[in-house]
C-alpha cells in the first residue's frame, strides 16, 4: 500500500478537475492514503510523509509554471525528489505545451522517478485526459 500526495494549483478549475481524477484513480487502485493538497499548503517537510507525489499545474504566462504559489513550492522541493515516484499533469490553452516538456526535464534532473508520461491536457480536460489522470493515480498507488 502507498501514501500519495496530489499537489496542485488551478486558476480555471481545469487542473483541479485533473487532480481529482488522479485522486480517484489512486483510491480505486487501493492506495492506503491519498491527500489532495493545494500548492500553498505543501512544503519540503511533507515529502517524507508520502511514497509518491503527483504535481499538477497549468501553463501560465509564456508557458511556465504558476509563479506566485506553485513555482516557489516546486522549487523548494525539487532538490529532494530523488528516488520518489513522481507524476506531473496540467492544462494549457495556447502554444504547444512547452511548459510540460520543460517541467518534465526538471523532474528528470532531480533523479525523481517519473512513473507515467507527463500529462498535459488542452483546455478543459476531456474524457480521455481524465482517464489518463486516473491511470496516473493508479500507477502512483502501486
N, C-alpha and C positions, 0 to 999 in steps of 0.2 A: 504494500500500500504506500501511497505517496502523499506528500503535502505540497500543494500547488498554490502559488500566488498569481493572480491575473491583475497586473498593474497597468492602468490606462489613463489617458487624458482624452477628452472629447469636447468638441465645440458644437457639432451639429447632431449629435447622438449617433452618428454612423459608427464610430469606433466603439462606443459603449454597446451598441447592438452586437457588434462582433465579439466584444469581451464577454457579454452574457452567453453567447453561443459557445465560446471556449469553456466557460464555467460549466455549461450544460453537458458538453462532451466529456469533460473530466469527471463529473459526477456519475454520468452513465457508465463510464469505464471503471468505476469503483475507487476513485481517489478517496483517501482517508479524510482529507481536509482540503477545501478549496475556498480561498478568500479572494473576493473582488475588492481591489484597493485602488482608490483614486491616487494619481501620481503625487499629489501634495502630501499624502499620508504614508508614503513608503520611503524608508531610509536604509542605508547600508547596514545598520544594526539588525534589520529584519531579515537579511539574506539567509542567515543560518537557520531560520525557522522553517525554511522551505527546501524541498528536494528539487523543485523545478519552478521556473518563472516564465510566464507569458507576458510580454510587454506589448502594449498597444498604443499607437499614436498616429494621428492623421498627418498628412503632408501639410505644412504651413509655409507661408511666405514663398520664398524661392526654393521650394522642395527641401524643407528642413524639418526637424522635429520641433514641436511647440516649444517656444523659448522661455516662457516665464515659469512654468511648472515642470513639464516633462523633461526637457533637456537638462536642467540643473540636477534633477533627481537621477536621470540616467548617467550623467557624467560622474556623479558621486558614487554610483555602484558599479560601473562598468569595469573598473580595475579589480574587482573582487568576484567576477563572474566565472573565472577559470574553474573548469570541472563541473559547473552547473548545467543542467539541462535547460535550454532556453528556446523560446519561440517568440517571433515578432509578427505583428499584424497592424493594419491600419487602413484608412480610406484616403482617397485623393480625388480631386475633381479637375485637375489640369495637368499639363505636361505629360510625362511618360512614366512616372513612378521612380525617378532617380533617387528620391529620398530613401526609398526602401532598399535600393541596392547599396547606397552609402551606409545605411544603418546595418545592413547585413554584414558588410565588411568590418564595421566597428566591432560587432559581436564576435566575428571570427578572430579578430585581432586580440580579443580578451582571453582566448582559449576556452570560451564558453562553448558548450556542445549544442549547436543549433540542430534540434531534433526533427524539424519539419521545415520545408522550404518557406522562405519569407513570404508572407501572405498579404499582398495589397488587394484592396477591393475598390473598384471605381464607384465613386459617389455612394449612394445608398446601397449597402451590400445586398446582392440578390440571393436567391435560394442556394445557388451553387457556392457562393462565397461563404454563406453561413454554414453550409455543410462542411466545407473545408475548415472553418473555425472549430466546429465540433470535433473533426478529426484531429486537429492540433491539440485540443484539450485531452482527447483520448490518448494520444501519443505521450503527452507530458505526464499523464496519470500513471503510466506503466513504469 
